[in-house]
């Protein structure tokens, strides 16, 4: 992609039938609530208000589609984990995301957002399994890396790489606040979005 700053909102989906047309190529962003997913999307696209950032975990409650270029999209999936929402809504999110991963032919890769201070959790591993089961690429952004010292950030990077060693998953450190890792993330996304 020549520029991520031209990205624009396309549509939101609360139900499977509301998903954007399944054409072209798209990259999904997923992560625990409060992992820094919205901040990462905004930083990568250099658009401060594109994805809604909130101090309240679980604000992304829909699947949000953004267009980078014709037939090239970013998809912001609902966060999981901390969200204080009724169980029935949480189950609906799970069903919607499961449907998304199972049927989406245009999905070429998953950017998994993981708070570097927490490391890879069970739900994060499950998200990677969903992507890999469909033979899709996956890349982990260890966000908020600026909140760790160099030794600790390198340790969590090594641990995450080791946890993903038997897969094709790639991993990097990332910080929206310190402007770290933007170009590396974009290079991964550029490869995925290019026509094979």
C-alpha positions, 0 to 999 in steps of 0.5 A: 500500500502506498499510504495508510493515511488515506484509509477510510471507514466503510461499514460496521457489522453486528450480524453476519449478514452485515459484513462487507462484501467478501472480495479482494484482500483484508487483514483483521486486527484482534486482541484482548480488551485494553491491549492497545488494539485501537491505538495500534490501528491508529498509529499504523494508519497515522489517523488519530481518530480512526479506531475509537480509543477508550479507557473503558475496555471492550468499546469495540463491539462491532466488526469495523471495516476500513478501506485502504484502497479498492479491494484492500481492507483493515478489519477491527474485530471486537476485543475479548477478555476484560469487557464488562458486558452481559454473557449473551453479548459476549457469546454473540461476539464469539459466534460472530468472530467464529463465523468471520474466521470460518467463512471469510475468503478475503481474509489474508492475515491476522494482526494479533495485538498482545500487551507486552506486559501480559504476554501471550494468553490462552485467548490470544493462542486461540485466535492464532489457532483460528487463523492458522486453521484457515491457513492464514498468516499471523503476526503478533504486535507486542504493544506498549513496549515503551512501558518495559525496560529493554531487558524485559521487552527483549525477554517477552519478545523471545518468549513469544517467538518461542511460543510460536516456534512451531508455526509461521507466526511472526512477532515484533515489539510495538509502541504507539506512544513511542512510535516504535515498530510502525514500519515493520508492521506496515511491511508485513501488511504490505506483503499480505495485501499484495496480489499473489 
